[in-house]
Amino acid sequence: MKFAILGDVSCDLSPELREKFGTEYIKGHLRLPDGKEIDSVLDWNEGGCEEFYDALKKDPDGFTTAPASVGELVNIFRPYAEKGIPILHTAMSSKMSGTHDFAQTAKAKILEEFPDAKICCFDTRKFAAGAGLLTILAAVKRAEGLDIDETVEYLESVKNCIHQAGWHDDLAFSAKKGRISNAKAFMGTLVGIKPVGDFSQEGMTTVLAKIKGERSAFKVLLDYIGETVTDPEDQIMIVASSNRRKPAEKFLEMIKDRFHPKEIYYTDIYRTSGTNAGPGIMACYYIGKPLTADLEEERATLARLNG
């Protein structure tokens, strides 16, 4: 059974990745400091990455985001329902956004019109490229011949195993926006320090350790991936950044050399995720051991590696 895969705008899959894996996405909304509202899209067709993050840094409160409304989602879902094409919608964590709930409401409205329509609304419990990686994995399973229900079953089995190994060197921004936890514990100690962390089970980036210097941070992160990853040679990884492309590409090459993943790709963190997470993220997203409650084991692993 063929089905459409629609991520939301927070999935941060570049145009190249969307084309390669045959996925689509649903635009969001971005309000600018001058009050103008534009579509939030997954490319830089209205100004570049650096320009956006420079403006965001200068006026973080001037940028606000919103997901597609229920009505917009209904209008997006309807053509698929009319053609009898099942839809898999992958949304950012419901603990962080109302996107998943909006999709569920839109699904109910579509089913009133088309009782036989097939729409699966999947809560990734992740954010940014973590949700993007799950969207790619859905496309991989579709290509392998799984139907939509089998694909959702697979995604449910693996979503708590998606890790984020990286640093965020602008915690003041992210703590204010509420998209990162445990940030305040590291405030005031950031000169020459790289705060590193992973996803919580709810999808929040959680700071777990502070490492002095970029070189040491790279080493600890590579060792952390080594202790948490599962079968790297058989999986797809993503490296993403919010205006930190140079260290991100360096990290990508280090991961290639050490772990030899089946596939590894770079993508930017675009406007919607970037507005909420801020500049300064540089991280790898991959499948690993299940995340533990309160990240107890992950915290202990980083403390040992950083000791």
C-alpha positions in Angstrom: 0.0 0.0 0.0 1.4 3.4 -1.0 0.9 6.3 1.4 2.0 9.9 1.7 4.3 11.0 4.5 3.8 14.6 5.7 6.1 16.0 8.3 5.4 19.3 10.0 7.6 22.3 9.5 9.6 21.5 12.6 11.1 18.4 11.0 14.0 20.4 9.5 14.4 18.2 6.4 16.2 20.0 3.7 14.8 20.1 0.1 17.5 17.6 -0.9 16.5 15.1 1.9 12.8 15.5 1.1 13.4 14.8 -2.5 15.7 11.8 -1.8 13.2 10.1 0.5 9.9 11.2 -1.1 8.5 13.1 1.9 6.5 16.3 2.1 5.9 18.7 4.9 3.2 21.2 6.1 4.2 24.8 6.3 4.0 26.8 9.5 3.6 30.5 10.2 6.3 33.0 11.3 5.6 36.5 12.6 8.5 38.9 12.1 9.5 41.8 14.3 7.8 44.3 12.0 4.5 42.5 12.5 4.5 40.8 9.1 3.5 37.2 8.9 5.1 34.9 6.4 5.0 31.2 5.7 7.6 29.3 7.6 9.2 26.9 5.1 12.1 24.4 4.9 14.4 26.3 2.7 16.1 29.8 2.7 14.2 31.3 -0.2 13.6 34.6 1.7 17.1 35.4 3.0 19.9 33.1 4.1 20.5 31.1 7.2 23.1 33.5 8.7 20.9 36.5 8.0 18.0 34.9 9.8 19.9 33.9 12.9 21.6 37.3 13.1 18.2 39.0 13.1 16.9 36.5 15.6 19.8 37.1 17.9 19.2 40.8 17.8 15.5 40.6 18.6 14.5 37.1 19.9 11.1 38.3 21.2 10.3 39.8 17.8 9.9 36.4 16.2 7.0 34.0 17.0 5.9 30.8 15.4 2.6 29.0 14.9 1.7 25.7 13.3 -0.8 25.2 10.5 -4.3 25.6 11.8 -6.9 22.9 11.9 -8.6 24.4 8.9 -5.4 24.5 6.9 -4.7 20.9 7.8 -8.1 19.8 6.7 -7.5 21.5 3.3 -4.1 19.8 3.0 -5.5 16.3 4.0 -8.6 16.5 1.8 -7.0 16.0 -1.7 -5.3 12.8 -0.4 -8.6 11.5 1.0 -10.4 12.3 -2.2 -7.8 10.1 -4.1 -7.9 7.4 -1.5 -4.2 7.9 -0.6 -3.4 7.1 3.1 -1.6 9.8 5.0 1.1 9.5 7.7 1.6 12.8 9.5 4.6 13.0 11.7 4.4 15.8 14.3 6.8 17.3 16.8 6.3 16.2 20.4 2.9 16.8 21.8 4.6 17.8 25.0 6.0 20.9 23.3 3.4 21.9 20.7 -0.3 21.6 19.8 0.6 20.4 16.3 -0.3 16.8 16.9 -3.6 17.7 18.5 -4.5 20.0 15.6 -3.7 17.1 13.2 -6.0 14.8 15.2 -8.8 17.3 15.0 -8.3 17.7 11.3 -8.3 14.0 10.8 -11.7 13.7 12.6 -13.2 16.4 10.3 -11.9 14.6 7.2 -13.4 11.3 8.4 -16.8 13.1 8.6 -16.4 13.8 4.8 -14.6 10.6 3.9 -15.3 7.8 6.3 -13.0 5.4 4.5 -10.0 7.8 4.6 -6.8 6.5 6.3 -4.9 9.1 8.3 -2.3 8.2 10.9 -1.2 11.1 13.2 2.1 10.1 14.8 3.5 11.9 17.8 7.3 11.7 17.3 8.0 12.9 20.9 11.0 14.7 19.3 11.8 18.1 17.9 13.7 19.4 14.9 16.0 16.9 13.2 15.0 14.2 15.7 11.5 14.3 14.3 13.0 14.6 10.8 15.0 11.4 11.3 11.8 9.6 12.3 10.1 11.0 9.1 13.0 9.6 7.0 12.7 6.2 8.8 9.0 6.1 7.8 10.0 6.7 4.2 12.6 3.9 4.4 10.0 1.4 5.7 7.6 2.5 3.0 10.3 1.8 0.4 10.8 -1.7 2.0 7.2 -2.5 1.4 5.6 -1.9 4.8 2.1 -0.5 4.8 1.1 2.5 6.8 0.1 0.6 10.0 3.3 -1.5 10.0 5.3 1.7 9.5 3.6 3.4 12.5 4.2 0.3 14.6 7.9 0.5 13.7 8.1 4.2 14.5 6.4 3.6 17.9 9.0 1.0 18.7 12.0 3.2 17.9 11.0 6.8 18.8 12.3 6.5 22.4 15.7 5.4 20.9 16.3 8.6 18.9 19.3 10.4 20.5 20.7 13.9 20.0 24.4 14.1 20.8 25.7 17.6 20.5 26.2 21.0 22.1 24.3 24.3 22.3 26.5 27.3 22.8 23.7 29.9 23.3 21.8 28.6 26.3 20.5 32.0 27.3 18.4 32.2 24.2 17.1 28.6 24.5 16.3 28.8 28.2 14.2 31.9 27.6 12.3 30.2 24.8 11.6 27.1 26.9 12.8 24.5 24.4 15.7 23.3 26.5 15.7 21.9 30.0 18.4 22.1 32.7 19.9 25.1 31.0 19.9 27.5 33.9 22.2 25.2 35.9 25.0 26.1 33.4 24.3 29.8 33.1 27.2 32.1 34.0 29.8 29.4 33.3 29.8 29.4 29.5 33.1 31.1 28.6 35.0 28.4 26.7 32.4 25.9 27.8 30.4 23.6 25.5 27.1 22.5 27.2 26.2 19.1 25.8 23.1 17.0 26.1 20.5 14.6 24.7 16.8 14.3 24.2 14.5 13.6 27.1 11.7 11.1 26.7 9.4 14.0 26.0 11.6 15.4 23.3 13.2 18.3 25.2 16.8 18.9 24.6 18.3 18.5 28.1 21.7 19.8 29.1 23.6 17.0 30.8 27.2 18.1 31.1 29.6 21.0 30.4 32.8 20.4 28.6 35.7 22.8 28.3 36.8 23.5 24.8 35.6 22.4 21.3 38.3 19.7 20.9 37.3 18.0 24.2 33.6 18.3 23.4 34.1 16.6 20.0 35.9 13.7 21.7 33.4 13.3 24.5 30.5 13.4 22.0 32.1 10.8 19.8 32.6 8.5 22.8 29.1 9.2 23.9 27.7 8.1 20.5 29.9 5.0 20.7 28.4 4.0 24.0 24.8 4.7 23.1 24.4 4.0 19.4 23.2 0.6 18.1 24.4 -0.9 14.8 25.7 2.4 13.3 26.8 0.7 10.1 23.2 -0.2 9.3 21.5 3.1 10.0 20.9 6.6 8.7 22.2 9.6 10.8 21.6 13.3 10.5 23.8 16.1 11.6 22.1 19.5 12.0 22.9 22.9 13.1 21.4 26.3 13.7 24.0 28.6 12.1 26.9 26.4 13.1 27.5 24.6 9.8 31.3 24.6 10.0 31.7 22.6 13.2 28.7 20.5 12.2 30.4 19.4 9.0 33.5 18.7 10.9 31.5 16.5 13.3 29.9 14.7 10.4 33.3 13.7 9.0 34.4 12.5 12.4 31.3 10.4 12.7 31.9 8.9 9.3 35.5 8.0 10.1 34.7 6.4 13.4 31.3 4.7 12.9 30.9 4.2 9.2 27.1 4.8 9.2 25.2 3.4 6.2 24.2 7.0 5.4 24.7 10.3 7.0 23.4 13.7 6.0 23.6 17.4 7.0 20.6 19.7 7.3 20.1 23.2 8.6 17.7 23.9 11.4 15.2 26.2 9.7 13.1 29.1 10.9 10.4 27.4 13.0 12.7 25.2 15.1 15.4 27.9 15.0 13.1 30.6 16.4 12.3 28.4 19.4 15.7 26.7 19.9 17.9 29.6 18.9 21.3 29.7 17.3 24.2 27.6 18.5 23.0 24.0 18.1 25.4 21.5 16.6 24.3 17.9 17.0 24.0 14.4 15.5 20.7 12.4 15.5 20.8 8.7 15.5 19.2 5.4 16.8 20.6 4.1 20.0 19.7 2.5 23.3 16.3 3.5 24.7 16.4 6.8 26.6 16.2 6.3 30.3 13.8 8.0 32.8 15.2 11.5 33.6 18.2 10.6 31.5 19.9 9.1 34.5 22.1 6.7 32.6 22.9 9.2 29.9 23.9 11.8 32.5 26.2 9.2 34.2 27.8 8.2 30.9 28.6 11.8 30.0 30.0 12.4 33.5 32.3 9.4 33.2 33.4 10.3 29.7 34.1 13.9 30.8 35.9 12.9 34.0 
